[in-house]
Amino acid sequence: MECGVCWHVYDPTEGDPDRRVPPGTAFTALPQDWRCPICDATRIVFVRPNA
């Protein structure tokens, strides 16, 4: 999934070590209060990138 504000890509293989999200965590399994680590946008602005 990709942030619609800053275009940061959440990579489930990496997780989010800064927010203690372990590698292998799917985007849908992120905590509800998880926010973009770059611009602090909420999960709702994340979109699926074009293939």
Order of alpha helices (4+ residues) and beta strands (2+ residues): beta-beta
